[in-house]
Amino acid sequence: MHVQSINELKSYIVFCYADFYPAGGMNDFIASFDSEEEAIQFTLEKMKEGGLGMNILDTVNGKVIYL
């Protein structure tokens, strides 16, 4: 189980889900980062495991980064 206080969330929030069965919403939350670059680097490394869909929520600019 992954527990992180909402007060600890950083600006770039990463969501990861199995391609065949996403849990949805915050159940897919795995990490948050201070910079877009950190979030993208983490996401690309995690995607090497295969079978994962991943998105980054950019709370600074109000956009979703699809990888």
Secondary structure, DSSP 8 states (H G I E B T S, - for coil): -----GGG--SEEEEEEETT----GGGGEEEEESSHHHHHHHHHHHHTTSSEEEEEEETTTTEEEE-
